[in-house]
């Protein structure tokens, strides 16, 4: 699998085929949930029903973020610390602060 790049950072992470497929599968499910909510709005569904579905999407995104963060710490952060790149700790702290807003 070729390494994916991001428009907002020159850094990349090589993921296993299994990890890549798992993350994409989660994102596809979240995307489907969002489309479902859009359909509910288009059909004038009851507000409380939409809010329940929206809450489910929030939980799914939070689960995705927890999984990605755990992997990031176990791989990227741990590797950088072993390599003596202490600035990675400051980067992790800043990332956690953004995630906890």
VMD Tcl script that builds the backbone (N, CA, C; Angstrom):
set m [mol new atoms 303]
animate dup $m
set s [atomselect $m all]
$s set {name element resname resid chain x y z} {
  {N N UNK 1 A 0.854 -1.174 0.000}
  {CA C UNK 1 A 0.000 0.000 0.000}
  {C C UNK 1 A 0.899 1.236 0.000}
  {N N UNK 2 A 0.535 2.213 -0.812}
  {CA C UNK 2 A 1.337 3.428 -0.861}
  {C C UNK 2 A 0.988 4.325 0.317}
  {N N UNK 3 A 1.947 5.133 0.739}
  {CA C UNK 3 A 1.755 6.014 1.873}
  {C C UNK 3 A 0.854 7.177 1.481}
  {N N UNK 4 A -0.144 7.445 2.319}
  {CA C UNK 4 A -1.080 8.540 2.066}
  {C C UNK 4 A -0.479 9.834 2.614}
  {N N UNK 5 A -0.728 10.946 1.940}
  {CA C UNK 5 A -0.268 12.239 2.423}
  {C C UNK 5 A -1.466 13.103 2.735}
  {N N UNK 6 A -1.225 14.104 3.554}
  {CA C UNK 6 A -2.290 14.998 3.995}
  {C C UNK 6 A -1.960 16.408 3.543}
  {N N UNK 7 A -3.002 17.153 3.190}
  {CA C UNK 7 A -2.786 18.506 2.702}
  {C C UNK 7 A -2.359 19.461 3.818}
  {N N UNK 8 A -2.609 19.096 5.072}
  {CA C UNK 8 A -2.336 20.022 6.175}
  {C C UNK 8 A -1.020 19.718 6.883}
  {N N UNK 9 A -0.337 18.665 6.526}
  {CA C UNK 9 A 0.907 18.293 7.194}
  {C C UNK 9 A 1.805 17.543 6.226}
  {N N UNK 10 A 3.097 17.827 6.273}
  {CA C UNK 10 A 4.013 17.088 5.407}
  {C C UNK 10 A 4.280 15.675 5.940}
  {N N UNK 11 A 3.896 15.414 7.199}
  {CA C UNK 11 A 4.140 14.097 7.796}
  {C C UNK 11 A 3.092 13.094 7.334}
  {N N UNK 12 A 3.493 11.850 7.299}
  {CA C UNK 12 A 2.584 10.769 6.928}
  {C C UNK 12 A 2.776 9.623 7.905}
  {N N UNK 13 A 1.876 8.664 7.837}
  {CA C UNK 13 A 2.013 7.455 8.644}
  {C C UNK 13 A 1.677 6.262 7.777}
  {N N UNK 14 A 2.572 5.326 7.741}
  {CA C UNK 14 A 2.332 4.095 6.994}
  {C C UNK 14 A 1.466 3.184 7.864}
  {N N UNK 15 A 0.288 2.838 7.363}
  {CA C UNK 15 A -0.628 1.976 8.095}
  {C C UNK 15 A -0.670 0.608 7.418}
  {N N UNK 16 A -0.911 -0.411 8.234}
  {CA C UNK 16 A -1.081 -1.740 7.664}
  {C C UNK 16 A -2.378 -1.750 6.863}
  {N N UNK 17 A -2.494 -2.693 5.959}
  {CA C UNK 17 A -3.710 -2.829 5.162}
  {C C UNK 17 A -4.911 -3.048 6.081}
  {N N UNK 18 A -4.726 -3.844 7.119}
  {CA C UNK 18 A -5.811 -4.129 8.071}
  {C C UNK 18 A -6.248 -2.865 8.812}
  {N N UNK 19 A -5.281 -2.083 9.308}
  {CA C UNK 19 A -5.606 -0.847 10.018}
  {C C UNK 19 A -6.319 0.135 9.083}
  {N N UNK 20 A -5.811 0.265 7.875}
  {CA C UNK 20 A -6.409 1.159 6.887}
  {C C UNK 20 A -7.863 0.768 6.627}
  {N N UNK 21 A -8.111 -0.513 6.354}
  {CA C UNK 21 A -9.462 -0.984 6.064}
  {C C UNK 21 A -10.391 -0.759 7.251}
  {N N UNK 22 A -9.887 -1.003 8.461}
  {CA C UNK 22 A -10.701 -0.835 9.668}
  {C C UNK 22 A -11.113 0.628 9.840}
  {N N UNK 23 A -10.167 1.551 9.674}
  {CA C UNK 23 A -10.481 2.974 9.825}
  {C C UNK 23 A -11.450 3.445 8.746}
  {N N UNK 24 A -11.231 3.028 7.515}
  {CA C UNK 24 A -12.119 3.410 6.418}
  {C C UNK 24 A -13.520 2.842 6.647}
  {N N UNK 25 A -13.598 1.618 7.138}
  {CA C UNK 25 A -14.899 1.012 7.427}
  {C C UNK 25 A -15.656 1.845 8.468}
  {N N UNK 26 A -14.971 2.238 9.539}
  {CA C UNK 26 A -15.602 3.077 10.569}
  {C C UNK 26 A -16.087 4.398 9.970}
  {N N UNK 27 A -15.238 5.013 9.159}
  {CA C UNK 27 A -15.612 6.297 8.556}
  {C C UNK 27 A -16.786 6.145 7.586}
  {N N UNK 28 A -16.822 5.059 6.848}
  {CA C UNK 28 A -17.950 4.818 5.944}
  {C C UNK 28 A -19.253 4.665 6.724}
  {N N UNK 29 A -19.185 3.985 7.871}
  {CA C UNK 29 A -20.382 3.841 8.703}
  {C C UNK 29 A -20.831 5.200 9.227}
  {N N UNK 30 A -19.891 6.021 9.669}
  {CA C UNK 30 A -20.226 7.364 10.161}
  {C C UNK 30 A -20.840 8.189 9.033}
  {N N UNK 31 A -20.261 8.098 7.856}
  {CA C UNK 31 A -20.784 8.820 6.689}
  {C C UNK 31 A -22.223 8.400 6.401}
  {N N UNK 32 A -22.500 7.109 6.517}
  {CA C UNK 32 A -23.853 6.617 6.317}
  {C C UNK 32 A -24.812 7.162 7.367}
  {N N UNK 33 A -24.349 7.240 8.606}
  {CA C UNK 33 A -25.184 7.804 9.662}
  {C C UNK 33 A -25.506 9.277 9.367}
  {N N UNK 34 A -24.530 10.009 8.892}
  {CA C UNK 34 A -24.735 11.429 8.565}
  {C C UNK 34 A -25.756 11.561 7.432}
  {N N UNK 35 A -25.621 10.726 6.413}
  {CA C UNK 35 A -26.601 10.751 5.318}
  {C C UNK 35 A -27.999 10.431 5.833}
  {N N UNK 36 A -28.081 9.512 6.794}
  {CA C UNK 36 A -29.373 9.176 7.387}
  {C C UNK 36 A -29.985 10.362 8.113}
  {N N UNK 37 A -29.161 11.099 8.832}
  {CA C UNK 37 A -29.654 12.294 9.534}
  {C C UNK 37 A -30.109 13.340 8.522}
  {N N UNK 38 A -29.356 13.511 7.471}
  {CA C UNK 38 A -29.751 14.466 6.426}
  {C C UNK 38 A -31.113 14.082 5.854}
  {N N UNK 39 A -31.308 12.799 5.610}
  {CA C UNK 39 A -32.590 12.324 5.116}
  {C C UNK 39 A -33.719 12.596 6.095}
  {N N UNK 40 A -33.419 12.440 7.373}
  {CA C UNK 40 A -34.438 12.719 8.396}
  {C C UNK 40 A -34.840 14.190 8.368}
  {N N UNK 41 A -33.852 15.078 8.221}
  {CA C UNK 41 A -34.150 16.520 8.159}
  {C C UNK 41 A -34.974 16.812 6.911}
  {N N UNK 42 A -34.573 16.211 5.791}
  {CA C UNK 42 A -35.298 16.437 4.541}
  {C C UNK 42 A -36.746 15.952 4.625}
  {N N UNK 43 A -36.992 14.930 5.449}
  {CA C UNK 43 A -38.347 14.377 5.588}
  {C C UNK 43 A -39.089 14.976 6.791}
  {N N UNK 44 A -38.515 16.040 7.350}
  {CA C UNK 44 A -39.144 16.732 8.479}
  {C C UNK 44 A -39.383 15.820 9.678}
  {N N UNK 45 A -38.401 14.979 9.984}
  {CA C UNK 45 A -38.520 14.077 11.130}
  {C C UNK 45 A -38.593 14.892 12.430}
  {N N UNK 46 A -39.099 14.254 13.448}
  {CA C UNK 46 A -39.251 14.862 14.760}
  {C C UNK 46 A -37.864 15.191 15.331}
  {N N UNK 47 A -37.748 16.377 15.930}
  {CA C UNK 47 A -36.457 16.877 16.428}
  {C C UNK 47 A -35.757 15.880 17.350}
  {N N UNK 48 A -36.497 15.312 18.291}
  {CA C UNK 48 A -35.888 14.389 19.255}
  {C C UNK 48 A -35.303 13.168 18.555}
  {N N UNK 49 A -35.966 12.687 17.521}
  {CA C UNK 49 A -35.458 11.527 16.771}
  {C C UNK 49 A -34.145 11.874 16.059}
  {N N UNK 50 A -34.080 13.069 15.511}
  {CA C UNK 50 A -32.847 13.518 14.846}
  {C C UNK 50 A -31.730 13.664 15.871}
  {N N UNK 51 A -32.055 14.229 17.017}
  {CA C UNK 51 A -31.041 14.425 18.058}
  {C C UNK 51 A -30.479 13.094 18.565}
  {N N UNK 52 A -31.314 12.083 18.665}
  {CA C UNK 52 A -30.839 10.763 19.088}
  {C C UNK 52 A -29.843 10.215 18.068}
  {N N UNK 53 A -30.150 10.359 16.792}
  {CA C UNK 53 A -29.243 9.895 15.741}
  {C C UNK 53 A -27.957 10.717 15.719}
  {N N UNK 54 A -28.095 12.015 15.949}
  {CA C UNK 54 A -26.920 12.887 16.000}
  {C C UNK 54 A -26.007 12.480 17.157}
  {N N UNK 55 A -26.606 12.136 18.281}
  {CA C UNK 55 A -25.834 11.681 19.431}
  {C C UNK 55 A -25.083 10.388 19.113}
  {N N UNK 56 A -25.711 9.508 18.346}
  {CA C UNK 56 A -25.052 8.261 17.939}
  {C C UNK 56 A -23.844 8.552 17.053}
  {N N UNK 57 A -23.958 9.544 16.176}
  {CA C UNK 57 A -22.829 9.940 15.323}
  {C C UNK 57 A -21.697 10.498 16.184}
  {N N UNK 58 A -22.043 11.329 17.154}
  {CA C UNK 58 A -21.028 11.883 18.053}
  {C C UNK 58 A -20.280 10.759 18.764}
  {N N UNK 59 A -21.009 9.762 19.249}
  {CA C UNK 59 A -20.381 8.618 19.923}
  {C C UNK 59 A -19.473 7.850 18.957}
  {N N UNK 60 A -19.918 7.687 17.717}
  {CA C UNK 60 A -19.108 6.965 16.727}
  {C C UNK 60 A -17.829 7.729 16.401}
  {N N UNK 61 A -17.926 9.033 16.282}
  {CA C UNK 61 A -16.736 9.846 16.007}
  {C C UNK 61 A -15.791 9.808 17.205}
  {N N UNK 62 A -16.343 9.885 18.409}
  {CA C UNK 62 A -15.499 9.802 19.606}
  {C C UNK 62 A -14.775 8.466 19.682}
  {N N UNK 63 A -15.456 7.382 19.337}
  {CA C UNK 63 A -14.821 6.061 19.333}
  {C C UNK 63 A -13.711 5.999 18.285}
  {N N UNK 64 A -13.965 6.569 17.112}
  {CA C UNK 64 A -12.940 6.640 16.065}
  {C C UNK 64 A -11.723 7.409 16.573}
  {N N UNK 65 A -11.971 8.566 17.194}
  {CA C UNK 65 A -10.873 9.393 17.707}
  {C C UNK 65 A -10.083 8.674 18.793}
  {N N UNK 66 A -10.776 7.974 19.701}
  {CA C UNK 66 A -10.069 7.237 20.761}
  {C C UNK 66 A -9.160 6.176 20.164}
  {N N UNK 67 A -9.677 5.453 19.179}
  {CA C UNK 67 A -8.881 4.397 18.546}
  {C C UNK 67 A -7.666 4.980 17.829}
  {N N UNK 68 A -7.880 6.048 17.073}
  {CA C UNK 68 A -6.776 6.664 16.335}
  {C C UNK 68 A -5.750 7.272 17.288}
  {N N UNK 69 A -6.215 7.894 18.367}
  {CA C UNK 69 A -5.305 8.479 19.350}
  {C C UNK 69 A -4.467 7.398 20.028}
  {N N UNK 70 A -5.104 6.307 20.423}
  {CA C UNK 70 A -4.364 5.214 21.062}
  {C C UNK 70 A -3.284 4.683 20.131}
  {N N UNK 71 A -3.635 4.492 18.866}
  {CA C UNK 71 A -2.650 4.005 17.898}
  {C C UNK 71 A -1.528 5.028 17.710}
  {N N UNK 72 A -1.892 6.299 17.660}
  {CA C UNK 72 A -0.890 7.357 17.500}
  {C C UNK 72 A 0.119 7.332 18.650}
  {N N UNK 73 A -0.391 7.196 19.878}
  {CA C UNK 73 A 0.491 7.181 21.043}
  {C C UNK 73 A 1.380 5.936 21.021}
  {N N UNK 74 A 0.784 4.783 20.716}
  {CA C UNK 74 A 1.542 3.521 20.727}
  {C C UNK 74 A 2.588 3.441 19.625}
  {N N UNK 75 A 2.368 4.144 18.529}
  {CA C UNK 75 A 3.299 4.035 17.403}
  {C C UNK 75 A 4.109 5.318 17.238}
  {N N UNK 76 A 3.503 6.360 16.731}
  {CA C UNK 76 A 4.223 7.585 16.383}
  {C C UNK 76 A 4.889 8.246 17.590}
  {N N UNK 77 A 4.116 8.438 18.660}
  {CA C UNK 77 A 4.655 9.127 19.837}
  {C C UNK 77 A 5.747 8.290 20.491}
  {N N UNK 78 A 5.479 7.006 20.685}
  {CA C UNK 78 A 6.476 6.126 21.312}
  {C C UNK 78 A 7.767 6.089 20.501}
  {N N UNK 79 A 7.636 6.003 19.177}
  {CA C UNK 79 A 8.830 5.976 18.307}
  {C C UNK 79 A 9.638 7.264 18.446}
  {N N UNK 80 A 8.940 8.401 18.417}
  {CA C UNK 80 A 9.643 9.683 18.521}
  {C C UNK 80 A 10.342 9.837 19.869}
  {N N UNK 81 A 9.693 9.397 20.934}
  {CA C UNK 81 A 10.321 9.487 22.257}
  {C C UNK 81 A 11.553 8.596 22.313}
  {N N UNK 82 A 11.445 7.375 21.785}
  {CA C UNK 82 A 12.618 6.482 21.733}
  {C C UNK 82 A 13.747 7.098 20.913}
  {N N UNK 83 A 13.382 7.881 19.881}
  {CA C UNK 83 A 14.378 8.528 19.034}
  {C C UNK 83 A 14.885 9.844 19.618}
  {N N UNK 84 A 14.431 10.189 20.832}
  {CA C UNK 84 A 14.900 11.404 21.495}
  {C C UNK 84 A 14.218 12.680 21.048}
  {N N UNK 85 A 13.094 12.571 20.370}
  {CA C UNK 85 A 12.368 13.754 19.899}
  {C C UNK 85 A 11.373 14.196 20.976}
  {N N UNK 86 A 11.888 14.881 21.984}
  {CA C UNK 86 A 11.057 15.283 23.122}
  {C C UNK 86 A 9.970 16.282 22.756}
  {N N UNK 87 A 10.128 16.990 21.640}
  {CA C UNK 87 A 9.098 17.944 21.222}
  {C C UNK 87 A 7.772 17.242 20.911}
  {N N UNK 88 A 7.828 15.945 20.694}
  {CA C UNK 88 A 6.615 15.173 20.431}
  {C C UNK 88 A 5.688 15.194 21.644}
  {N N UNK 89 A 6.252 15.279 22.838}
  {CA C UNK 89 A 5.427 15.344 24.049}
  {C C UNK 89 A 4.622 16.637 24.046}
  {N N UNK 90 A 5.259 17.754 23.713}
  {CA C UNK 90 A 4.534 19.029 23.641}
  {C C UNK 90 A 3.453 18.964 22.569}
  {N N UNK 91 A 3.755 18.328 21.447}
  {CA C UNK 91 A 2.778 18.177 20.372}
  {C C UNK 91 A 1.584 17.344 20.848}
  {N N UNK 92 A 1.854 16.270 21.597}
  {CA C UNK 92 A 0.783 15.426 22.115}
  {C C UNK 92 A -0.088 16.199 23.103}
  {N N UNK 93 A 0.536 16.970 23.983}
  {CA C UNK 93 A -0.220 17.782 24.944}
  {C C UNK 93 A -1.124 18.761 24.197}
  {N N UNK 94 A -0.587 19.443 23.192}
  {CA C UNK 94 A -1.392 20.379 22.410}
  {C C UNK 94 A -2.544 19.654 21.702}
  {N N UNK 95 A -2.281 18.474 21.178}
  {CA C UNK 95 A -3.319 17.694 20.515}
  {C C UNK 95 A -4.418 17.331 21.500}
  {N N UNK 96 A -4.046 16.864 22.693}
  {CA C UNK 96 A -5.050 16.511 23.694}
  {C C UNK 96 A -5.872 17.713 24.120}
  {N N UNK 97 A -5.228 18.866 24.221}
  {CA C UNK 97 A -5.967 20.084 24.579}
  {C C UNK 97 A -7.007 20.427 23.512}
  {N N UNK 98 A -6.642 20.259 22.245}
  {CA C UNK 98 A -7.596 20.528 21.164}
  {C C UNK 98 A -8.740 19.524 21.178}
  {N N UNK 99 A -8.429 18.258 21.447}
  {CA C UNK 99 A -9.457 17.222 21.451}
  {C C UNK 99 A -10.423 17.365 22.619}
  {N N UNK 100 A -9.974 18.009 23.692}
  {CA C UNK 100 A -10.800 18.111 24.896}
  {C C UNK 100 A -11.615 19.396 24.963}
  {N N UNK 101 A -11.641 20.157 23.890}
  {CA C UNK 101 A -12.433 21.401 23.876}
  {C C UNK 101 A -13.894 21.092 23.977}
}
mol reanalyze $m
mol bondsrecalc $m
mol representation Tube
mol addrep $m
